[in-house]
Amino acid sequence: MKLQRHYVEKPWGRTDLPPPFGDGSGRRIGEIWYDDERRDLPILVKYLFTSEKLSVQVHPSDQQARARGKPSGKEECWYILHAHHGARIGVGTHRQLSADELRRAAESGQIEELMDWKPVRSGDFFYLKAGTVHAIGAGISLIEIQQNADITYRLYDYGRPRELHLDEGVAVADARPFPAELQRHIDESEDLRLVDGPKFDLQLCGASFSGVSRSAPLWIVPLAGTVTSEGEDGARGDCFYTDSLDRLTASDDARMLIAWEHA
């Protein structure tokens, strides 16, 4: 089935969403979520559109989240669709920081300087493990695929009047340089395994569905061309969920991101 599209207003969002996302409302949309109102699914697909920098934040692991009464932690990945000239994201810190150093840096604002701000362009891909200190910069459109957990601890927000979560964030953060093997630039025309666990798998593929699980429930994010599931067509801007690859067909020019829970 085609998952429902939900527009989420954010202070750092945009009023000029690109096709096919614009809803004509003039609202400042920062995120678009895809879900099924009848049930909670374990993987969440989002589009993000930024006009300002997002807060410096961190997510806990499953173990850390459950110790706080939450069902799971949050690991995620980002696929950059478009980035303005000079756009950057912050992933990791230039050097490893102790908990005390991280707290002092967040309180003083020095954390902005200690973050590793990387220039990004269309086709860049990042996998963020739980505990990674991170922030998305302005002028970026991306797809985020994550564990479906609404659990974010803000460490720093550039003086904006939003709640911070220093105790929780410092407790779960692993403030260190971002591993080079978790970042790459992708040729969208190639079939590639982008994520191989531990929480979910992610495959970039075309109409042959090369490398995709044959039986697991799947989340399908079309990038180009057309995808059809049980007579319903979808394209860029849509997201499908199905319990079997046999229920899918795609046009010859289709390119997709397909995710499933890691076995």
KEDO-198055 format. One record per residue (C-alpha): x, z, y. Coordinates in nm, 2 decimals. Layout:
BEGIN
u X	w Z	v Y
...
This chain:
BEGIN
u 0.00	w 0.00	v 0.00
u 0.10	w -0.04	v 0.36
u 0.18	w 0.30	v 0.52
u 0.01	w 0.40	v 0.84
u 0.20	w 0.36	v 1.16
u 0.21	w 0.67	v 1.39
u 0.34	w 0.65	v 1.75
u 0.52	w 0.96	v 1.87
u 0.57	w 1.03	v 2.24
u 0.91	w 1.17	v 2.34
u 1.07	w 1.24	v 2.68
u 1.36	w 1.02	v 2.58
u 1.14	w 0.73	v 2.45
u 1.05	w 0.39	v 2.60
u 0.75	w 0.23	v 2.75
u 0.88	w -0.13	v 2.67
u 0.89	w -0.14	v 2.29
u 1.00	w -0.47	v 2.14
u 0.76	w -0.68	v 1.94
u 0.59	w -0.60	v 1.71
u 0.57	w -0.24	v 1.82
u 0.43	w -0.24	v 2.17
u 0.08	w -0.09	v 2.18
u 0.02	w -0.16	v 2.55
u -0.05	w 0.21	v 2.62
u 0.24	w 0.26	v 2.87
u 0.32	w 0.58	v 2.68
u 0.69	w 0.68	v 2.64
u 0.73	w 0.62	v 2.26
u 1.04	w 0.75	v 2.10
u 0.95	w 0.74	v 1.73
u 0.73	w 0.55	v 1.50
u 0.66	w 0.72	v 1.16
u 0.51	w 0.57	v 0.85
u 0.31	w 0.80	v 0.62
u 0.01	w 0.84	v 0.40
u -0.25	w 1.09	v 0.54
u -0.37	w 1.17	v 0.18
u -0.04	w 1.32	v 0.07
u 0.31	w 1.42	v 0.17
u 0.57	w 1.18	v 0.05
u 0.93	w 1.30	v -0.01
u 1.09	w 1.02	v 0.19
u 1.01	w 0.94	v 0.56
u 1.08	w 0.61	v 0.73
u 1.10	w 0.60	v 1.11
u 1.19	w 0.37	v 1.39
u 1.36	w 0.53	v 1.70
u 1.38	w 0.38	v 2.05
u 1.59	w 0.57	v 2.31
u 1.61	w 0.55	v 2.68
u 1.80	w 0.88	v 2.72
u 2.04	w 1.08	v 2.50
u 1.88	w 1.29	v 2.23
u 1.98	w 1.65	v 2.19
u 2.29	w 1.76	v 2.00
u 2.14	w 1.89	v 1.68
u 2.19	w 1.97	v 1.31
u 1.97	w 1.98	v 0.99
u 2.01	w 2.23	v 0.70
u 2.07	w 2.15	v 0.34
u 1.80	w 2.21	v 0.07
u 1.95	w 2.55	v -0.02
u 1.97	w 2.66	v 0.34
u 1.62	w 2.54	v 0.42
u 1.47	w 2.71	v 0.12
u 1.64	w 3.04	v 0.22
u 1.44	w 3.01	v 0.54
u 1.11	w 2.94	v 0.37
u 1.11	w 2.56	v 0.41
u 1.05	w 2.32	v 0.11
u 1.37	w 2.11	v 0.17
u 1.65	w 2.03	v 0.40
u 1.72	w 1.70	v 0.56
u 1.97	w 1.43	v 0.50
u 1.92	w 1.10	v 0.67
u 2.07	w 0.76	v 0.74
u 2.06	w 0.52	v 1.04
u 2.06	w 0.14	v 1.05
u 2.12	w 0.02	v 1.41
u 1.89	w -0.27	v 1.50
u 1.99	w -0.31	v 1.86
u 2.22	w -0.13	v 2.11
u 2.27	w -0.19	v 2.48
u 2.63	w -0.25	v 2.59
u 2.82	w 0.08	v 2.59
u 2.56	w 0.26	v 2.37
u 2.70	w 0.54	v 2.16
u 2.60	w 0.79	v 1.90
u 2.77	w 1.13	v 1.84
u 2.85	w 1.21	v 1.48
u 3.07	w 1.50	v 1.39
u 3.33	w 1.66	v 1.61
u 3.68	w 1.56	v 1.70
u 3.82	w 1.86	v 1.51
u 3.68	w 2.12	v 1.28
u 3.51	w 2.40	v 1.47
u 3.45	w 2.76	v 1.35
u 3.10	w 2.90	v 1.40
u 3.22	w 3.10	v 1.70
u 3.38	w 2.79	v 1.86
u 3.07	w 2.59	v 1.80
u 2.84	w 2.85	v 1.96
u 3.07	w 2.89	v 2.27
u 3.09	w 2.51	v 2.31
u 2.71	w 2.48	v 2.28
u 2.65	w 2.76	v 2.54
u 2.91	w 2.61	v 2.79
u 2.82	w 2.24	v 2.74
u 3.17	w 2.17	v 2.62
u 3.01	w 2.04	v 2.30
u 2.95	w 1.71	v 2.47
u 3.33	w 1.66	v 2.50
u 3.40	w 1.78	v 2.14
u 3.15	w 1.54	v 1.98
u 3.28	w 1.22	v 1.84
u 3.09	w 0.96	v 2.04
u 3.12	w 0.62	v 1.86
u 3.02	w 0.29	v 2.02
u 2.75	w 0.11	v 1.81
u 2.61	w -0.24	v 1.77
u 2.35	w -0.41	v 1.56
u 2.43	w -0.38	v 1.19
u 2.61	w -0.04	v 1.21
u 2.51	w 0.20	v 0.94
u 2.56	w 0.58	v 0.91
u 2.47	w 0.83	v 0.64
u 2.44	w 1.19	v 0.77
u 2.48	w 1.48	v 0.53
u 2.31	w 1.80	v 0.60
u 2.51	w 2.01	v 0.84
u 2.64	w 1.71	v 1.04
u 2.64	w 1.78	v 1.42
u 2.49	w 1.47	v 1.57
u 2.32	w 1.31	v 1.87
u 2.18	w 0.96	v 1.93
u 2.26	w 0.81	v 2.27
u 2.05	w 0.60	v 2.51
u 1.97	w 0.23	v 2.47
u 1.95	w 0.22	v 2.09
u 1.68	w 0.10	v 1.85
u 1.73	w 0.21	v 1.49
u 1.57	w 0.26	v 1.15
u 1.60	w 0.62	v 1.01
u 1.53	w 0.69	v 0.65
u 1.54	w 1.06	v 0.56
u 1.42	w 1.34	v 0.34
u 1.07	w 1.42	v 0.47
u 1.14	w 1.75	v 0.63
u 1.06	w 1.84	v 0.99
u 1.35	w 2.09	v 1.04
u 1.58	w 2.03	v 1.33
u 1.79	w 2.29	v 1.51
u 1.89	w 2.19	v 1.87
u 2.23	w 2.31	v 1.97
u 2.25	w 2.15	v 2.32
u 2.01	w 1.95	v 2.54
u 2.19	w 1.86	v 2.86
u 2.01	w 2.13	v 3.06
u 1.66	w 2.00	v 2.97
u 1.40	w 2.28	v 2.95
u 1.35	w 2.27	v 2.57
u 1.40	w 2.55	v 2.32
u 1.74	w 2.57	v 2.16
u 1.81	w 2.71	v 1.81
u 2.16	w 2.84	v 1.84
u 2.15	w 3.11	v 1.57
u 1.99	w 2.88	v 1.31
u 2.20	w 2.57	v 1.41
u 2.53	w 2.75	v 1.41
u 2.45	w 2.91	v 1.07
u 2.39	w 2.57	v 0.90
u 2.63	w 2.35	v 1.09
u 2.94	w 2.20	v 0.93
u 3.12	w 2.10	v 1.25
u 3.40	w 1.87	v 1.15
u 3.51	w 1.50	v 1.19
u 3.27	w 1.25	v 1.05
u 3.39	w 1.10	v 0.72
u 3.49	w 0.73	v 0.76
u 3.33	w 0.64	v 0.43
u 2.99	w 0.73	v 0.56
u 3.00	w 0.47	v 0.83
u 3.01	w 0.09	v 0.79
u 2.91	w -0.24	v 0.96
u 2.67	w -0.45	v 0.75
u 2.61	w -0.82	v 0.71
u 2.24	w -0.82	v 0.67
u 2.25	w -1.14	v 0.46
u 2.44	w -0.96	v 0.18
u 2.27	w -0.75	v -0.10
u 2.43	w -0.41	v -0.07
u 2.37	w -0.05	v -0.20
u 2.39	w 0.14	v 0.12
u 2.31	w 0.49	v -0.02
u 2.36	w 0.61	v -0.37
u 2.22	w 0.97	v -0.36
u 2.23	w 1.26	v -0.36
u 1.88	w 1.27	v -0.22
u 1.77	w 0.91	v -0.21
u 1.90	w 0.56	v -0.28
u 1.88	w 0.27	v -0.04
u 1.93	w -0.10	v -0.11
u 1.95	w -0.39	v 0.13
u 1.82	w -0.70	v -0.05
u 1.62	w -1.02	v -0.04
u 1.34	w -1.17	v -0.24
u 1.53	w -1.13	v -0.57
u 1.51	w -0.74	v -0.52
u 1.87	w -0.72	v -0.64
u 1.98	w -0.37	v -0.72
u 1.63	w -0.21	v -0.68
u 1.49	w 0.04	v -0.92
u 1.23	w -0.12	v -1.15
u 1.00	w 0.18	v -1.19
u 1.05	w 0.45	v -0.92
u 0.81	w 0.48	v -0.63
u 0.96	w 0.26	v -0.35
u 0.96	w 0.25	v 0.03
u 1.00	w -0.11	v 0.15
u 1.10	w -0.18	v 0.51
u 1.09	w -0.55	v 0.59
u 1.36	w -0.67	v 0.83
u 1.28	w -1.05	v 0.81
u 1.03	w -1.27	v 0.64
u 0.72	w -1.15	v 0.46
u 0.65	w -0.89	v 0.19
u 0.33	w -0.89	v -0.01
u 0.19	w -0.60	v -0.21
u -0.14	w -0.64	v -0.40
u -0.26	w -0.91	v -0.16
u -0.16	w -0.73	v 0.16
u 0.11	w -0.90	v 0.37
u 0.36	w -0.72	v 0.59
u 0.66	w -0.81	v 0.80
u 0.91	w -0.64	v 1.04
u 0.74	w -0.34	v 1.19
u 0.56	w -0.25	v 0.86
u 0.65	w -0.02	v 0.58
u 0.51	w -0.04	v 0.22
u 0.49	w 0.23	v -0.05
u 0.45	w 0.13	v -0.41
u 0.49	w 0.29	v -0.75
u 0.64	w -0.02	v -0.91
u 0.85	w -0.32	v -0.81
u 0.62	w -0.54	v -1.01
u 0.36	w -0.50	v -0.74
u 0.58	w -0.67	v -0.48
u 0.66	w -1.03	v -0.39
u 0.86	w -1.16	v -0.09
u 0.91	w -1.48	v 0.09
u 1.24	w -1.67	v 0.03
u 1.37	w -1.57	v 0.38
u 1.28	w -1.20	v 0.33
u 1.54	w -0.92	v 0.40
u 1.44	w -0.56	v 0.33
u 1.56	w -0.21	v 0.31
u 1.42	w -0.04	v 0.00
u 1.45	w 0.33	v -0.06
u 1.36	w 0.56	v -0.36
u 1.43	w 0.91	v -0.47
u 1.77	w 0.95	v -0.64
u 1.74	w 1.00	v -1.02
